[in-house]
Amino acid sequence: ATGFPYSRRPGSEDNLNFFVAFFYRALGIRRAGSAALDLAYTASGRIDGFWELKLKPWDMAAGAIIVKKAGGIASDFSGKPWTLTSDRIIAANPEIFPQMLEVIKENERKK
């Protein structure tokens, strides 16, 4: 699952390169419109993983904790543990997390 950041600035970073990369590797990509809901679904196992960029701490804080307490992994796009200062998040179960992180890292270099 993912979402798309809102920005009025032309040429601002978006999520399209990541979306396309995951599109070719996943069976489907959900967009609930709420990072908190996507993270809760990730924690419950309803979806396999979530990534998004340009989020505010309040969009991710509770969900990141819930993911971690459920045995999942939440990190920034470099793979470091997610913190309140992170504006990007990858969250997934431990089985799929390394694959998601690899896709993110490959496509961050393509910007």
N, CA, C and O of each residue as an XYZ file, in Angstrom:
444
protein
N       0.852     -1.185      0.000
C       0.000      0.000      0.000
C       0.887      1.234      0.000
O       2.031      1.197      0.454
N       0.351      2.305     -0.506
C       1.074      3.571     -0.511
C       0.094      4.717     -0.650
O      -1.120      4.519     -0.711
N       0.632      5.891     -0.698
C      -0.138      7.098     -0.956
C       0.738      8.041     -1.754
O       1.906      7.753     -2.013
N       0.176      9.155     -2.138
C       0.936     10.125     -2.913
C       0.978     11.447     -2.172
O      -0.061     11.959     -1.756
N       2.174     12.006     -2.002
C       2.298     13.266     -1.260
C       1.674     14.428     -2.015
O       1.680     14.472     -3.246
N       1.146     15.349     -1.260
C       0.561     16.552     -1.845
C       1.614     17.647     -1.902
O       2.289     17.918     -0.909
N       1.751     18.263     -3.039
C       2.657     19.401     -3.175
C       2.167     20.276     -4.315
O       1.746     19.779     -5.359
N       2.226     21.567     -4.107
C       1.836     22.512     -5.159
C       3.041     22.955     -5.982
O       2.887     23.637     -6.995
N       4.238     22.570     -5.551
C       5.446     22.996     -6.247
C       5.720     22.129     -7.468
O       5.796     20.906     -7.352
N       5.869     22.746     -8.634
C       6.210     21.973     -9.833
C       7.574     21.295     -9.658
O       8.504     21.879     -9.102
N       7.672     20.081    -10.133
C       8.942     19.367    -10.084
C       9.287     18.798     -8.722
O      10.387     18.278     -8.533
N       8.374     18.883     -7.774
C       8.675     18.359     -6.444
C       8.674     16.828     -6.480
O       7.998     16.215     -7.307
N       9.429     16.233     -5.586
C       9.571     14.779     -5.545
C       8.205     14.122     -5.333
O       7.399     14.577     -4.520
N       7.967     13.052     -6.077
C       6.717     12.327     -5.904
C       7.004     10.837     -5.728
O       8.157     10.432     -5.583
N       5.971     10.047     -5.743
C       6.069      8.628     -5.454
C       5.989      7.764     -6.716
O       5.962      6.537     -6.616
N       5.951      8.374     -7.885
C       5.682      7.615     -9.105
C       6.747      6.576     -9.438
O       6.412      5.460     -9.835
N       8.019      6.922     -9.284
C       9.049      5.933     -9.628
C       8.964      4.704     -8.722
O       9.167      3.580     -9.180
N       8.662      4.917     -7.434
C       8.501      3.780     -6.522
C       7.238      2.990     -6.872
O       7.246      1.759     -6.872
N       6.158      3.711     -7.170
C       4.890      3.067     -7.504
C       5.052      2.146     -8.715
O       4.588      1.006     -8.696
N       5.700      2.633     -9.749
C       5.907      1.827    -10.959
C       6.757      0.599    -10.642
O       6.451     -0.500    -11.104
N       7.809      0.775     -9.869
C       8.680     -0.355     -9.522
C       7.912     -1.425     -8.748
O       8.052     -2.616     -9.028
N       7.103     -1.006     -7.780
C       6.312     -1.979     -7.026
C       5.199     -2.578     -7.887
O       4.853     -3.747     -7.720
N       4.645     -1.798     -8.793
C       3.581     -2.276     -9.679
C       4.037     -3.518    -10.447
O       3.264     -4.459    -10.624
N       5.284     -3.520    -10.900
C       5.799     -4.649    -11.668
C       6.201     -5.835    -10.798
O       6.463     -6.917    -11.323
N       6.255     -5.654     -9.482
C       6.678     -6.735     -8.593
C       5.560     -7.263     -7.698
O       5.696     -8.341     -7.118
N       4.472     -6.534     -7.579
C       3.408     -6.902     -6.641
C       2.151     -7.340     -7.386
O       1.970     -7.036     -8.565
N       1.301     -8.050     -6.685
C       0.024     -8.461     -7.276
C      -0.957     -7.300     -7.332
O      -1.858     -7.289     -8.171
N      -0.791     -6.340     -6.460
C      -1.664     -5.172     -6.437
C      -1.144     -4.156     -5.442
O      -0.398     -4.494     -4.523
N      -1.540     -2.917     -5.630
C      -1.138     -1.842     -4.718
C      -2.403     -1.125     -4.267
O      -3.192     -0.654     -5.087
N      -2.583     -1.050     -2.964
C      -3.754     -0.369     -2.404
C      -3.420      1.073     -2.069
O      -2.276      1.411     -1.764
N      -4.446      1.918     -2.134
C      -4.334      3.318     -1.708
C      -5.551      3.632     -0.860
O      -6.609      3.970     -1.391
N      -5.414      3.525      0.445
C      -6.536      3.777      1.350
C      -6.735      5.270      1.588
O      -7.830      5.705      1.945
N      -5.680      6.051      1.392
C      -5.775      7.481      1.642
C      -5.410      7.868      3.056
O      -5.533      9.033      3.432
N      -4.965      6.910      3.844
C      -4.597      7.176      5.233
C      -3.388      6.333      5.607
O      -3.462      5.104      5.630
N      -2.279      6.993      5.898
C      -1.077      6.263      6.304
C      -1.337      5.482      7.588
O      -0.871      4.352      7.734
N      -2.077      6.078      8.515
C      -2.371      5.397      9.779
C      -3.134      4.096      9.532
O      -2.830      3.070     10.142
N      -4.116      4.137      8.644
C      -4.890      2.937      8.331
C      -4.022      1.901      7.621
O      -4.090      0.715      7.944
N      -3.218      2.329      6.667
C      -2.331      1.395      5.966
C      -1.348      0.733      6.926
O      -1.071     -0.460      6.800
N      -0.827      1.482      7.871
C       0.097      0.908      8.854
C      -0.628     -0.073      9.775
O      -0.072     -1.115     10.122
N      -1.852      0.242     10.172
C      -2.635     -0.687     11.001
C      -2.925     -1.975     10.226
O      -2.847     -3.068     10.787
N      -3.256     -1.846      8.946
C      -3.486     -3.026      8.112
C      -2.207     -3.848      7.958
O      -2.258     -5.078      7.930
N      -1.073     -3.179      7.861
C       0.210     -3.884      7.778
C       0.466     -4.651      9.068
O       0.869     -5.814      9.032
N       0.235     -4.011     10.198
C       0.450     -4.659     11.496
C      -0.451     -5.879     11.672
O      -0.037     -6.881     12.254
N      -1.671     -5.793     11.173
C      -2.629     -6.896     11.349
C      -2.417     -8.026     10.344
O      -2.978     -9.110     10.500
N      -1.611     -7.775      9.314
C      -1.395     -8.780      8.280
C      -2.400     -8.690      7.146
O      -2.387     -9.516      6.234
N      -3.261     -7.703      7.197
C      -4.259     -7.527      6.135
C      -3.596     -7.143      4.811
O      -4.060     -7.536      3.741
N      -2.506     -6.371      4.891
C      -1.673     -6.096      3.721
C      -0.235     -6.443      4.081
O       0.120     -6.489      5.259
N       0.582     -6.683      3.081
C       1.957     -7.128      3.326
C       2.903     -6.008      3.709
O       3.820     -6.219      4.503
N       2.698     -4.818      3.157
C       3.635     -3.740      3.447
C       3.117     -2.396      2.988
O       2.119     -2.296      2.275
N       3.823     -1.365      3.416
C       3.431      0.013      3.129
C       4.683      0.852      2.977
O       5.657      0.658      3.704
N       4.664      1.789      2.032
C       5.730      2.783      1.913
C       5.099      4.102      1.523
O       4.095      4.139      0.812
N       5.689      5.168      1.988
C       5.243      6.495      1.566
C       6.303      7.517      1.959
O       7.117      7.280      2.851
N       6.275      8.661      1.273
C       7.215      9.731      1.562
C       6.473     11.034      1.801
O       5.291     11.163      1.482
N       7.188     11.994      2.367
C       6.661     13.332      2.659
C       5.477     13.309      3.621
O       4.505     14.041      3.442
N       5.570     12.469      4.630
C       4.528     12.413      5.650
C       4.953     13.202      6.879
O       6.139     13.460      7.081
N       4.000     13.573      7.679
C       4.254     14.243      8.956
C       4.311     13.177     10.049
O       3.739     12.099      9.893
N       5.000     13.474     11.156
C       5.116     12.479     12.233
C       3.768     11.951     12.716
O       3.633     10.762     13.007
N       2.774     12.830     12.801
C       1.467     12.397     13.306
C       0.762     11.450     12.350
O      -0.170     10.755     12.752
N       1.185     11.408     11.094
C       0.612     10.464     10.136
C       1.129      9.044     10.357
O       0.467      8.073      9.990
N       2.316      8.928     10.961
C       2.993      7.635     11.038
C       3.241      7.115     12.445
O       3.387      5.906     12.625
N       3.295      7.982     13.446
C       3.790      7.606     14.778
C       3.054      6.413     15.380
O       3.680      5.410     15.724
N       1.752      6.509     15.509
C       0.997      5.413     16.128
C       1.122      4.138     15.299
O       1.341      3.056     15.845
N       0.982      4.267     13.981
C       1.053      3.099     13.113
C       2.404      2.412     13.143
O       2.477      1.183     13.123
N       3.481      3.196     13.190
C       4.826      2.605     13.250
C       5.006      1.804     14.536
O       5.600      0.726     14.522
N       4.498      2.327     15.635
C       4.591      1.607     16.914
C       3.768      0.325     16.856
O       4.219     -0.725     17.314
N       2.577      0.407     16.301
C       1.716     -0.777     16.196
C       2.379     -1.846     15.327
O       2.341     -3.030     15.662
N       2.983     -1.432     14.216
C       3.695     -2.381     13.350
C       4.809     -3.069     14.129
O       4.936     -4.292     14.075
N       5.614     -2.300     14.851
C       6.729     -2.878     15.610
C       6.230     -3.826     16.694
O       6.794     -4.904     16.881
N       5.170     -3.432     17.415
C       4.622     -4.283     18.482
C       4.030     -5.575     17.925
O       3.978     -6.587     18.624
N       3.589     -5.543     16.677
C       3.025     -6.738     16.036
C       4.109     -7.641     15.448
O       3.801     -8.695     14.890
N       5.383     -7.234     15.569
C       6.479     -8.049     15.056
C       6.980     -7.634     13.691
O       7.829     -8.308     13.108
N       6.462     -6.529     13.173
C       6.901     -6.034     11.878
C       8.089     -5.097     11.996
O       8.620     -4.879     13.085
N       8.495     -4.552     10.875
C       9.633     -3.633     10.810
C       9.144     -2.321     10.221
O       8.399     -2.312      9.241
N       9.565     -1.213     10.821
C       9.276      0.124     10.290
C      10.596      0.874     10.214
O      11.305      0.997     11.212
N      10.926      1.376      9.027
C      12.199      2.080      8.853
C      12.005      3.281      7.942
O      10.941      3.481      7.358
N      13.069      4.078      7.839
C      13.078      5.128      6.823
C      13.539      4.484      5.513
O      13.724      3.268      5.463
N      13.725      5.260      4.473
C      14.077      4.689      3.169
C      15.521      4.185      3.099
O      15.886      3.504      2.141
N      16.343      4.508      4.093
C      17.709      3.985      4.101
C      17.796      2.654      4.846
O      18.832      1.990      4.821
N      16.704      2.269      5.507
C      16.698      1.036      6.282
C      16.950      1.250      7.756
O      16.906      0.299      8.537
N      17.216      2.498      8.155
C      17.405      2.801      9.580
C      16.045      2.808     10.270
O      15.042      3.149      9.644
N      15.994      2.435     11.552
C      14.710      2.418     12.259
C      13.971      3.752     12.132
O      14.576      4.821     12.206
N      12.658      3.669     11.940
C      11.838      4.866     11.805
C      11.855      5.654     13.111
O      11.773      5.078     14.196
N      11.962      6.976     12.996
C      11.895      7.874     14.153
C      10.930      9.010     13.829
O      10.466      9.140     12.696
N      10.637      9.819     14.825
C       9.728     10.953     14.629
C      10.264     11.983     13.641
O       9.494     12.784     13.112
N      11.565     11.974     13.386
C      12.135     12.930     12.437
C      12.128     12.408     10.995
O      12.502     13.132     10.072
N      11.709     11.166     10.803
C      11.640     10.581      9.457
C      10.410     11.106      8.731
O       9.326     11.166      9.311
N      10.570     11.487      7.461
C       9.397     11.891      6.679
C       9.023     10.822      5.651
O       8.157     11.033      4.801
N       9.687      9.681      5.744
C       9.438      8.543      4.850
C       9.361      7.287      5.704
O       9.994      7.192      6.756
N       8.583      6.339      5.240
C       8.460      5.098      6.007
C       8.280      3.905      5.071
O       7.616      3.987      4.038
N       8.887      2.815      5.465
C       8.627      1.495      4.892
C       8.233      0.635      6.084
O       8.934      0.619      7.096
N       7.143     -0.063      5.975
C       6.709     -0.954      7.049
C       6.224     -2.252      6.419
O       5.502     -2.246      5.422
N       6.633     -3.360      7.018
C       6.245     -4.657      6.466
C       6.535     -5.748      7.478
O       7.167     -5.515      8.509
N       6.059     -6.942      7.163
C       6.433     -8.085      7.985
C       7.893     -8.413      7.677
O       8.398     -8.044      6.616
N       8.574     -9.098      8.590
C      10.010     -9.360      8.391
C      10.339    -10.154      7.130
O      11.453    -10.057      6.613
N       9.393    -10.930      6.633
C       9.652    -11.739      5.441
C       9.749    -10.879      4.179
O      10.610    -11.120      3.333
N       8.897     -9.905      4.051
C       8.850     -9.103      2.826
C       9.638     -7.796      2.932
O       9.968     -7.189      1.913
N       9.940     -7.363      4.147
C      10.616     -6.075      4.335
C      11.907     -5.940      3.522
O      12.085     -4.917      2.861
N      12.822     -6.927      3.539
C      14.069     -6.762      2.768
C      13.827     -6.532      1.272
O      14.560     -5.777      0.633
N      12.812     -7.173      0.722
C      12.499     -6.990     -0.696
C      11.967     -5.584     -0.966
O      12.312     -4.962     -1.971
N      11.123     -5.090     -0.058
C      10.593     -3.733     -0.222
C      11.714     -2.705     -0.124
O      11.770     -1.761     -0.912
N      12.600     -2.890      0.840
C      13.719     -1.964      1.014
C      14.611     -1.965     -0.222
O      15.092     -0.912     -0.640
N      14.834     -3.127     -0.803
C      15.649     -3.222     -2.021
C      15.019     -2.420     -3.164
O      15.723     -1.704     -3.876
N      13.714     -2.532     -3.343
C      13.018     -1.782     -4.395
C      13.154     -0.283     -4.151
O      13.418      0.478     -5.081
N      12.977      0.136     -2.912
C      13.099      1.561     -2.569
C      14.507      2.056     -2.876
O      14.677      3.086     -3.530
N      15.513      1.330     -2.407
C      16.902      1.774     -2.617
C      17.263      1.813     -4.102
O      17.925      2.749     -4.549
N      16.841      0.818     -4.863
C      17.119      0.808     -6.308
C      16.518      2.025     -6.995
O      17.137      2.614     -7.882
N      15.336      2.392     -6.593
C      14.624      3.464     -7.283
C      14.919      4.839     -6.730
O      14.624      5.834     -7.390
N      15.486      4.932     -5.552
C      15.939      6.237     -5.057
C      17.132      6.710     -5.865
O      17.317      7.908     -6.077
N      17.935      5.768     -6.309
C      19.115      6.119     -7.111
C      18.724      6.619     -8.499
O      19.513      7.307     -9.146
N      17.527      6.288     -8.964
C      17.092      6.652    -10.315
C      16.537      8.064    -10.413
O      16.213      8.521    -11.509
N      16.422      8.755     -9.300
C      15.838     10.108     -9.329
C      16.657     11.048    -10.159
O      16.307     12.221    -10.288
